[in-house]
């Protein structure tokens, strides 16, 4: 397996992976989610403006993570892995790579707290739930993985628009 930064040529495969992964998420939360409605232009925008790391095995895209710097944290806007490759922990490997790549005090993301497998996955990867909000019609936890000892970071303020 190789890990590399996405290019515009990866957009078609990335949109397919994202839509497939977020359709599963959408079914679990019981309502529409942004990842399913992303357009080709949305993907191209993220490739140009965020750090998009891909996991590729046997010339096939099997996972991706999108990282966005917000002051002293890195926000994960999308993490997805193909269903066939979950048993090799592609998501955990992408998170480990992200931790190695970034220079930040913490990694943060929002995800449903209704999906116990996701909650347990993020706990196993060193995250904890900072807070929960219901602004999208289901409980979304703000998950944080501290990369340093700072404890005075206002994660909710930094991620309020996410």
N, C-alpha and C positions, 0 to 999 in steps of 0.2 A: 504494500500500500504506500502511496505517496501523498504528501500534503503540499499544496501549492496555492498561491494567490490566484483568484479568478481573473479571467480576461473577458472581454466582450464576446469572444467566440464561445464562451461557456454559458452564455445567457439562456440559450434554448434548453440545454440539459438542466440548468439550475431552476428554471421555471417549472419544468416537469417534476423534478424532485420536490420542490416546495409545494406545489399544488397537491401532489400525492400525499405528502406528509401531513399537510394541514387539513386535508379532507378527513383524515383519521381523527385529528384533534377536534375538528368541527363536529363530527358525529359524537364525540365524547362530551363536549360541552353543550351540545344541543342547540346551537345557533351559529349564524354566519361569523366567520373570522377573517381578518385582513389577509392572511397568508394565502387563502384560496382565491381571492380576487385580484392578486397582484398581476400586473401586466408586464409584457416584455420590456416596456419603457421603465417601469418600476425597478426591474431587475438590473437593467443597464445603469440606472441612476445609482443603485447601491454599489455596483461594481466600481463605478467611478468615484463615489463619495465615502464609501466605508471600506474597511478591510474585510474582504470576503475570502475566507479560507475554504478550500475544497479538499475532500478526501476522495482519492481515486484508486480503484483497485481493478486491475486487469483492463485498463482503459475505460472503465465505467465510473461515472460519478455516483458515489454511494453515500456521501454526506457533505454538509456545508454548514458554516457558521458565519454570521455577519456581525462585525464588531464596529462600534461607533464610540469615539472618544467624546465624553462630556465632562469637561473640567478634569477632575482627578480620578474619574472612574471610566470604565469601559462598559457600555451597554450592549448586550447581546439582543439584536432585534430578531434574529431567526437562527434556530438550530434545528437541523433536520437530518435524518438518516433514512436510507431506504429500508423498507420493512424486512427485506431478505437479509440484511446485514446487521440487524440489531444484536444478534448473538455474539458478534465480535466487538461490541461496545464502541462503535464508530463515534457516537455522540460524546462518550467519555474521553476518547482520544482527541477529538476536536477541542474539547474544553481544556485538556492538558496542554495542547499546542497553543491555545489562546493564552493561557496563563504564562507560558514561556515567552510569547511574542510581545505581550503588552507591558507598557510601563505605566502602571496605574495603582491606585490604592485598593481597588476592588473591581470585581466583575459583577454586573447586575442584570437581571432580566425579569420579565413578567411571564407567568404561565398560570394555567388553571390549577387551583388547589382541589378541584373536584376529581382530578385524575390521579389516584393514589400512586400509580406506577411512575408518573412524572415527578411527583413530590419525593418519592423514595430515590429516584435516579439523582435528582439534584442534591439531596442530602448526602448520598454516597459520594458525590463529586465535591463535597465541601461547602455547599451552600446552606443557608438558613433562610427562613421566611422573616423578613423585616416588617412587612405589613400586608394587609389584604384590602383590596378595593373592589367595588362592584359596578364600576362605571360602564362596563360593556355587557351587563346583564348576567354575569356569572362571576363567582369569586376568583379574582386573579391575584396571586401572591407576588409581591416584590421579593425576589430571591437575591441574596447577596452572598458573594464569596470574597471575604477579606483577603487581600494579598499583602497587607502590612498590619501593624498594630494600632493604627489610628482608630479612635472610637468616636470622634466628633464629626462624622460625615453625615450630612443630611441627604440620605439616599432618596427619600420621598420628594424633596425639592428638586434634586437633580434629574429625576425621572418623571416629573409631573406630567409631561406631555407625551409619555410613551404608553 
